[in-house]
Amino acid sequence: MRVMVTGASTPLAAALIEHLCHLPDVDLVLAVGDAWPTAHHHLHFHYVDLTKPRAVHDLIWGEARELGIDAIVHGIQHRCARDRGLRVHRQNVDSTRELILACADHPTIRRLVYRSFAEVYSLRHTTSDLLDEDAPLDFDPVAPQWLRDRVEADVTACAHLGGRLSIAILRCAEFFAPHSGSQLWDYLSSRVCLRPLGFDPMLNLLSIDDGVAAFTAALHRGTTGVFNIAGYDTLPLSRAIARTGRIDVPMPGPLMDPLYRLRRAIAGFDFRYDMNVRRFHFGGVVDGTRARTQLGYAPSHPVQWRTSERLFARSRPAGRSLDSHP
């Protein structure tokens, strides 16, 4: 197997690349992204701006063809939720579309594993739902751009299911790790955490180790379609706040939206809180039955809880927020 991994600077992609380089059935790994700090005889590195269609075409029909790449893991996403605009949309959505189109008639590439997000599901109820792959997606036109982009990119990948290119779409639970674009990680980086009074949303959190296991399984299985990738940890928000040593402050519902608007203006965090359903948009709890039965994946690694303010401070990304270019 010869694999290309995009977004090499993300924690998930970096760990996946390191893992693939040591698998006996992987002959070569092409890492696409920022500079790669370590060397390996199976590893090739290539920098390209995937927001440019011509650059995507040249990568797929140039170096990827020359190296005989037969599988791709694609997962670049802009990791800063507060950033908006056309360039962010190009990275989140257009790069996925152009990559799939470039691979459609490729002579060597047969498999694409796309990293999607559990946040694409619509959370409509006041109870904690177990979301399967047939749950409705969130097409709310007033949703923040980071969410609308994720839904659009997911639908773009779904539109090409059934073609010559074998596509697996992994809708991952939230990665609770630094530099991963986690809304919950940003939320828990505050010493005081506000949450709705009388409601404690359930969370399902995914570790980087389990993410690597899921994508490795998807690469080795030829199964196509959409798969929920659940995490090992399922717990209420209040318990997550307690595990990180934060101060839990329940607030009346009518005060939540203006308080978070104020916090977003001051701190730059972009949380979504829907007053109609009284839910944080942390992705809900996903049903991983299909991934377990068809991919052979089951979560087994709990997340690493951080209780030190110093560790949270060190985990905040400085400067660069794009996965594929500086």
C-alpha positions as CSV (number, residue, x, y, z in Angstrom):
1,M,0.0,0.0,0.0
2,R,1.2,3.5,-0.9
3,V,-0.7,6.2,1.0
4,M,-0.9,10.0,0.7
5,V,-2.0,11.9,3.9
6,T,-3.1,15.5,3.6
7,G,-3.0,18.0,6.5
8,A,0.3,16.6,7.8
9,S,0.6,19.3,10.5
10,T,-2.6,18.2,12.4
11,P,-2.2,16.0,15.4
12,L,-4.2,13.2,13.9
13,A,-2.4,13.2,10.5
14,A,1.0,13.4,12.2
15,A,0.2,10.4,14.4
16,L,-1.3,8.5,11.5
17,I,1.8,9.1,9.3
18,E,4.1,7.9,12.0
19,H,2.0,4.8,12.5
20,L,1.7,4.0,8.7
21,C,5.5,4.3,8.3
22,H,6.0,1.4,10.6
23,L,3.4,-0.9,9.1
24,P,4.9,-3.8,7.1
25,D,2.2,-3.6,4.3
26,V,2.8,0.1,3.7
27,D,5.6,0.7,1.2
28,L,5.4,4.5,1.1
29,V,3.8,7.4,2.7
30,L,3.4,10.8,1.0
31,A,2.9,13.6,3.6
32,V,1.2,16.7,2.3
33,G,1.4,19.8,4.5
34,D,3.9,21.8,6.5
35,A,7.5,20.7,7.0
36,W,7.8,17.2,8.5
37,P,10.3,17.2,11.5
38,T,11.4,13.5,11.2
39,A,12.8,11.3,8.5
40,H,11.9,7.8,7.6
41,H,12.8,5.7,4.6
42,H,9.1,5.1,3.8
43,L,8.2,8.8,4.0
44,H,8.1,11.4,1.3
45,F,7.1,15.0,2.0
46,H,5.5,17.5,-0.3
47,Y,4.2,21.0,0.4
48,V,1.3,22.2,-1.7
49,D,-1.5,24.7,-1.3
50,L,-4.6,22.6,-1.7
51,T,-6.8,25.7,-1.9
52,K,-5.6,26.1,-5.5
53,P,-7.3,23.7,-8.0
54,R,-4.2,23.7,-10.3
55,A,-2.0,22.7,-7.4
56,V,-4.3,19.8,-6.5
57,H,-4.3,18.6,-10.0
58,D,-0.5,18.8,-10.3
59,L,-0.1,16.9,-7.0
60,I,-2.4,14.1,-8.0
61,W,-1.3,13.7,-11.6
62,G,2.3,14.6,-10.8
63,E,4.0,13.3,-7.7
64,A,1.2,11.0,-6.5
65,R,1.2,9.3,-9.9
66,E,4.9,9.0,-10.1
67,L,5.0,7.4,-6.6
68,G,2.2,5.0,-7.4
69,I,-0.1,6.3,-4.6
70,D,-3.1,4.0,-4.3
71,A,-4.9,5.4,-1.2
72,I,-5.5,8.9,0.2
73,V,-6.4,10.1,3.7
74,H,-7.8,13.6,3.3
75,G,-8.6,15.6,6.4
76,I,-7.4,19.2,6.1
77,Q,-9.7,21.7,7.9
78,H,-9.2,25.2,9.1
79,R,-8.8,24.7,12.9
80,C,-9.7,28.2,14.1
81,A,-13.5,28.4,14.4
82,R,-13.6,32.2,14.6
83,D,-11.9,32.6,11.1
84,R,-14.3,33.2,8.2
85,G,-14.1,34.1,4.6
86,L,-13.5,32.7,1.1
87,R,-10.0,31.3,1.7
88,V,-11.3,29.4,4.8
89,H,-14.1,27.9,2.6
90,R,-11.6,27.0,-0.1
91,Q,-9.6,25.0,2.4
92,N,-12.6,23.4,4.1
93,V,-14.7,22.6,1.0
94,D,-13.1,23.3,-2.3
95,S,-10.0,21.3,-1.6
96,T,-12.1,18.2,-0.9
97,R,-14.1,18.7,-4.2
98,E,-11.0,19.3,-6.3
99,L,-9.2,16.3,-4.7
100,I,-12.1,13.9,-5.4
101,L,-12.5,15.2,-9.0
102,A,-8.7,14.8,-9.6
103,C,-8.8,11.2,-8.4
104,A,-11.9,10.2,-10.4
105,D,-10.0,8.7,-13.4
106,H,-6.6,8.3,-11.8
107,P,-4.6,5.3,-13.0
108,T,-3.3,4.3,-9.5
109,I,-5.5,5.9,-6.8
110,R,-8.4,3.6,-5.8
111,R,-9.2,4.5,-2.2
112,L,-10.1,7.8,-0.4
113,V,-10.7,8.0,3.3
114,Y,-12.2,11.4,4.2
115,R,-12.2,12.8,7.7
116,S,-15.6,14.3,8.5
117,F,-17.1,15.4,11.8
118,A,-19.9,14.3,14.1
119,E,-20.9,18.0,14.3
120,V,-22.5,17.7,10.9
121,Y,-25.5,16.1,12.6
122,S,-28.5,18.2,13.5
123,L,-29.2,18.2,17.3
124,R,-32.9,18.9,17.6
125,H,-34.0,17.3,20.9
126,T,-33.6,18.2,24.5
127,T,-32.4,14.7,25.3
128,S,-29.1,13.1,24.4
129,D,-29.6,11.2,21.2
130,L,-27.5,8.3,19.9
131,L,-26.8,9.5,16.4
132,D,-26.5,6.8,13.6
133,E,-25.3,7.5,10.0
134,D,-28.9,8.1,8.9
135,A,-29.5,11.0,11.3
136,P,-30.3,14.3,9.6
137,L,-27.5,16.7,8.9
138,D,-27.5,20.3,10.1
139,F,-28.4,22.6,7.2
140,D,-29.1,25.6,9.4
141,P,-28.3,28.7,7.2
142,V,-27.5,30.8,10.3
143,A,-25.0,28.3,11.6
144,P,-21.4,29.6,11.9
145,Q,-19.2,29.1,8.9
146,W,-17.0,26.4,10.5
147,L,-20.1,24.2,10.8
148,R,-21.7,25.0,7.4
149,D,-18.3,24.3,5.7
150,R,-18.1,20.9,7.5
151,V,-21.6,19.9,6.3
152,E,-20.9,21.1,2.8
153,A,-17.7,19.2,2.5
154,D,-19.3,16.0,3.9
155,V,-22.2,16.3,1.4
156,T,-19.6,16.8,-1.4
157,A,-17.9,13.6,-0.5
158,C,-21.2,11.7,-0.1
159,A,-22.2,12.9,-3.6
160,H,-19.3,10.8,-5.1
161,L,-20.1,7.6,-3.3
162,G,-20.8,4.7,-5.8
163,G,-18.3,5.9,-8.4
164,R,-15.0,4.2,-9.4
165,L,-13.2,5.8,-6.5
166,S,-13.8,3.8,-3.3
167,I,-14.7,6.4,-0.7
168,A,-15.1,6.0,3.1
169,I,-16.4,9.0,5.0
170,L,-15.5,8.9,8.7
171,R,-17.7,11.2,10.8
172,C,-15.4,11.4,13.9
173,A,-16.5,12.3,17.4
174,E,-14.7,15.3,18.8
175,F,-10.9,14.9,19.2
176,F,-10.1,16.1,22.7
177,A,-6.6,17.2,22.1
178,P,-4.6,20.4,21.6
179,H,-4.2,21.9,18.1
180,S,-7.1,19.7,16.9
181,G,-9.7,22.5,16.4
182,S,-11.7,21.1,19.3
183,Q,-14.5,23.4,20.5
184,L,-14.6,21.6,23.8
185,W,-10.9,22.0,24.3
186,D,-11.2,25.7,23.8
187,Y,-14.2,25.8,26.1
188,L,-12.4,24.0,28.9
189,S,-9.4,26.2,28.6
190,S,-11.3,28.8,30.5
191,R,-11.0,28.7,34.3
192,V,-14.8,29.4,34.6
193,C,-17.1,27.3,32.4
194,L,-20.7,28.4,31.9
195,R,-23.3,25.8,31.1
196,P,-27.1,25.8,30.8
197,L,-29.0,25.6,34.1
198,G,-30.8,22.3,34.5
199,F,-29.3,20.7,31.4
200,D,-26.1,18.7,31.2
201,P,-25.4,17.7,27.5
202,M,-23.7,14.3,26.9
203,L,-20.4,14.3,25.1
204,N,-18.5,11.6,23.2
205,L,-14.8,12.3,23.0
206,L,-12.2,10.7,20.7
207,S,-8.5,10.2,21.4
208,I,-5.8,10.6,18.8
209,D,-4.8,6.9,19.3
210,D,-8.3,5.7,18.5
211,G,-8.5,8.1,15.5
212,V,-5.3,6.5,14.1
213,A,-6.8,3.0,14.6
214,A,-10.0,4.1,12.8
215,F,-8.3,5.5,9.8
216,T,-5.9,2.6,9.6
217,A,-8.9,0.2,9.6
218,A,-10.6,2.2,6.9
219,L,-7.5,2.1,4.7
220,H,-7.2,-1.7,4.9
221,R,-11.0,-2.3,4.4
222,G,-12.5,-1.7,1.0
223,T,-15.9,-0.9,2.5
224,T,-17.5,2.3,1.2
225,G,-20.0,4.6,2.7
226,V,-20.4,6.7,5.9
227,F,-19.1,5.6,9.3
228,N,-19.5,7.1,12.7
229,I,-16.2,7.0,14.6
230,A,-17.1,7.0,18.3
231,G,-14.7,7.7,21.1
232,Y,-14.0,5.8,24.3
233,D,-15.2,8.5,26.7
234,T,-18.9,9.3,27.0
235,L,-19.7,11.7,29.9
236,P,-21.8,14.7,30.7
237,L,-20.4,18.2,30.3
238,S,-20.4,18.8,34.1
239,R,-18.1,15.8,34.6
240,A,-15.7,17.0,31.8
241,I,-15.5,20.4,33.6
242,A,-14.8,18.6,36.9
243,R,-12.1,16.4,35.4
244,T,-10.2,19.4,34.0
245,G,-10.4,21.2,37.3
246,R,-12.5,24.1,36.0
247,I,-15.2,26.0,37.8
248,D,-18.7,24.9,36.8
249,V,-21.2,27.7,36.7
250,P,-24.8,26.8,35.7
251,M,-26.6,29.7,34.2
252,P,-30.3,30.4,33.3
253,G,-31.0,29.8,29.6
254,P,-31.9,33.4,28.6
255,L,-28.4,34.6,29.8
256,M,-26.4,32.0,27.9
257,D,-26.5,33.5,24.5
258,P,-25.5,37.1,25.4
259,L,-22.8,35.8,27.8
260,Y,-21.2,33.7,25.1
261,R,-21.5,36.5,22.6
262,L,-19.6,38.7,25.1
263,R,-17.0,36.0,25.7
264,R,-16.6,35.4,22.0
265,A,-15.9,39.2,21.5
266,I,-13.4,39.3,24.3
267,A,-11.6,35.9,24.0
268,G,-12.2,35.1,20.3
269,F,-13.9,31.7,21.0
270,D,-16.8,30.8,18.7
271,F,-19.1,28.4,20.5
272,R,-22.6,27.6,19.2
273,Y,-25.4,27.5,21.8
274,D,-28.9,27.1,20.5
275,M,-31.5,28.6,22.7
276,N,-34.3,26.6,21.0
277,V,-32.9,23.2,21.9
278,R,-30.7,24.2,24.8
279,R,-27.7,22.3,23.4
280,F,-24.1,23.1,23.0
281,H,-22.9,22.1,19.5
282,F,-20.3,19.6,20.7
283,G,-21.4,16.9,18.2
284,G,-23.6,14.7,20.4
285,V,-23.1,11.0,21.0
286,V,-22.6,8.9,17.8
287,D,-23.5,5.3,17.3
288,G,-20.3,3.4,16.2
289,T,-22.1,0.1,15.4
290,R,-21.5,0.3,11.6
291,A,-17.7,1.1,12.1
292,R,-17.4,-1.8,14.5
293,T,-19.2,-4.4,12.2
294,Q,-17.8,-3.2,8.8
295,L,-14.4,-1.7,9.6
296,G,-13.5,-3.7,12.7
297,Y,-13.0,-0.5,14.7
298,A,-14.0,-0.1,18.3
299,P,-12.7,2.6,20.6
300,S,-10.2,1.4,23.3
301,H,-8.1,4.5,24.2
302,P,-9.5,7.1,26.7
303,V,-8.6,10.7,26.2
304,Q,-5.9,12.3,28.3
305,W,-7.5,14.7,30.8
306,R,-5.5,17.9,31.6
307,T,-6.0,19.6,34.9
308,S,-3.2,22.1,34.9
309,E,-3.8,25.6,33.6
310,R,-0.2,25.6,32.5
311,L,-0.7,22.6,30.3
312,F,-3.8,24.2,28.7
313,A,-1.9,27.4,28.1
314,R,0.9,25.5,26.4
315,S,-1.6,23.6,24.2
316,R,-3.0,26.7,22.6
317,P,-1.8,27.1,19.0
318,A,0.4,30.2,18.4
319,G,0.0,31.9,15.0
320,R,-0.6,29.3,12.3
321,S,-4.0,27.8,12.2
322,L,-4.2,26.4,8.7
323,D,-3.4,22.7,8.2
324,S,-2.1,22.8,4.6
325,H,-0.1,26.0,4.4
326,P,1.4,28.7,6.7
